[in-house]
Amino acid sequence: KKSDKVSGAITSVPFDAFPVSDFVKISREQLDSVNNKIVGIFNGNTAIGEKQNVIRYLEMLSSNSDAANILTNGPIMLVIIKVFRQSKTSALRAQLASLIGLLIRHSTFIGDELANSGILGSLTDGLRDRQEKVRRFSMAALGELLFYISTQNEQLRVGNPPESPSKDIRH
């Protein structure tokens, strides 16, 4: 079961891995420390297996919308996109595309920084990958992102409806 694999990942990451209930409550300093360690693992010359363990941990956190918001709108998502774009390892790229989709799906808010990160181009490039799994997860993540964008546009219209030409007619 996937949940069994995920709970095992907590013990196999080289930093203090907080359970979801604690992750959403940690201090700014603790969050910065965890972020720095995760970014260092993804950016560093780390074994693929270690990066995959971190991905599994982040997948576990992503199921909570508060944790997903923290991860999606912080430095973690930006480095995930960068590694997805630069990695030559198909298995890692598939896992990263899956993680991007999970984070977007469970996020209730996505900031402007992500829009400027090159995420659309990276996921679109993923659609042309040699590996079918990378293509499928890229398409799924792209679908989650487009769904989020379309629902945000819809909410903006509802909250701020366009002026009707008949607005001056009062009954």
Rosetta blueprint (number, residue, H / E / L):
1 K L
2 K H
3 S H
4 D H
5 K H
6 V H
7 S H
8 G H
9 A H
10 I H
11 T H
12 S H
13 V L
14 P L
15 F L
16 D L
17 A L
18 F L
19 P L
20 V H
21 S H
22 D H
23 F H
24 V L
25 K L
26 I L
27 S L
28 R H
29 E H
30 Q H
31 L H
32 D H
33 S H
34 V H
35 N H
36 N H
37 K H
38 I H
39 V H
40 G H
41 I H
42 F H
43 N H
44 G L
45 N L
46 T L
47 A L
48 I H
49 G H
50 E H
51 K H
52 Q H
53 N H
54 V H
55 I H
56 R H
57 Y H
58 L H
59 E H
60 M H
61 L H
62 S H
63 S L
64 N L
65 S H
66 D H
67 A H
68 A H
69 N H
70 I H
71 L H
72 T H
73 N L
74 G L
75 P H
76 I H
77 M H
78 L H
79 V H
80 I H
81 I H
82 K H
83 V H
84 F H
85 R H
86 Q H
87 S L
88 K L
89 T L
90 S H
91 A H
92 L H
93 R H
94 A H
95 Q H
96 L H
97 A H
98 S H
99 L H
100 I H
101 G H
102 L H
103 L H
104 I H
105 R H
106 H H
107 S L
108 T L
109 F L
110 I L
111 G L
112 D H
113 E H
114 L H
115 A H
116 N L
117 S L
118 G L
119 I H
120 L H
121 G H
122 S H
123 L H
124 T H
125 D H
126 G H
127 L L
128 R L
129 D L
130 R L
131 Q L
132 E H
133 K H
134 V H
135 R H
136 R H
137 F H
138 S H
139 M H
140 A H
141 A H
142 L H
143 G H
144 E H
145 L H
146 L H
147 F H
148 Y H
149 I H
150 S H
151 T H
152 Q H
153 N H
154 E H
155 Q H
156 L H
157 R H
158 V H
159 G H
160 N L
161 P L
162 P L
163 E L
164 S L
165 P L
166 S L
167 K L
168 D L
169 I L
170 R L
171 H L
